[in-house]
Amino acid sequence: MSIILYLFYAVLIVSTCRVLIRLFLSIAYNLTRIKKKIKVFPAISIIVPAFNESKTIKKCIKSLQNLDYPKIIIVDDGSNDDTFKVVSQFKDVKVFRQKNQGKPMALNNGISQSSGEIVLTVDADTELDKDALKSIANRFALNSKLGAIAGNVKVKREPTILNTIQSAEYATGINLVRKGQSVLGTVMVVPGPIAALKKEIIKKVGLFSDDTFAEDFDMTIKILKKGFKIEYEEGSLAYTDAPKNTEDLIKQRRRWYRGMIQVLDKH
């Protein structure tokens, strides 16, 4: 049998296994979901940390204003572009400025100003689907053991090969893994683009730390270590910008991997 034929069968087996695993996880995920709908939703405060995001934050805020009952807080982390000017134009949006201290401190300052039972953090380059909040609120209301929920992050589509690859990675890789982890209530990363956290749990485990490059992963581990569940909500869609060239993609992944190593070493 030729090497090419061996490779063909190997690829076929791997592909088949991926399809079967995906099918199994999807079935398990759907079976563990509580279908009941609630009438009274917990209060949610949305926090958007921003540093030099004048080109993207306008669309972000507009998407948040289309949600069911948003309480929106923008924390400008010492931007030196027009970010503050852009966000100040919006009504019914609380805007705070701080000296440049980094994303974790911006999130913490936003949390200190929030009033909701649930804190939803959203990256400034991200837009949420109009029904994203309902799915998250419903989950928290029906499960008191939940400490956090990871939303369904998708890449904003652009007609490039790199964008297509990243879109496929999120759909068949990252989100698939989270769906499987959700069955056990152990989602390992509540991502920056859409992360829902119970405020009382944040107080118990501590605020965001600035001693790693992966504050979202660090917060997730702290919540899991305290024995709380973390799940994935497929119906809470968030569309985020992806790196547009190979150089930026490499920088992003280096930051991710370095942050993961720091968090694992820390805990």
C-alpha positions, 0 to 999 in steps of 0.5 A: 500500500502506497504512502499516499493511500496511508495518508488518505486513510489517516486523514479520513479516519481523523476527519470521521472522528472529528465529525463523530466527536462534534456530533456527540458533544452537540447532543450532550450539550443540548441534552444538558441545557435547561429549556425553561424560559423565565419572565424575570431577568437578573440585572446586567451591567455591560462593561467595555474597556477601551484603549485607542478604539475610536475606529471600532467602539461606535459599532460596538456601543450601537449593538449594545444599545439594541439589547433588551435592557442594557446598562452600559459602562465604558472605561477609557483606559487613557486613550490618546485617540478620539475614543473618549470623544466618540463614546461621549456622544452616546446617551444613556452610556456611563463613561469613565476615564482613567490613566493608562493602567491596562485592561484588567484595571479598566475592567475592575473600575467598571465593575466598581461602578456597576449595579447589576447582579451580572457583569458582562464584559465586552471587547471594544472591537466586538458587536453582540447579537440583539438576543445575546443578553436573553440567553445569558440571563436565562441561564443564570436565573435557572442555575444558582451554581453558575459562576460565569458563562462564555458566549459564542464568539465568531469572527467578523467575516471578510473576503480573505483566506486568513479570515476564513481560516480563523472563522473555521478555527472558532467554529470547529475548534475553539467553540466546539471545545467550549461546548464539550467543556460546558457539559461538565460545567468546566469551560476553561476560558471565558473570553474577552469578547463576551464574558458574563460573570456573577458579581457576587462571585467576582467579590469572592474570588477577587477582581481581575489581576494584571500580573498575566497577559490572560486576565480572562483565563486567570479569572476563569481559573479562580472561579473554577477553583472555588467550585463554581460552574462555568458554561458555554451559551451557544445562543449568545453571539458575539462578532469580533475583529480578527487579525488581518495579517499574519504578523498580527495573528502571530502577535495575538497567539504569542500573547495568548500562549504566554498568558496561558503559561503565566496563569498555569504557573500562577495557579 
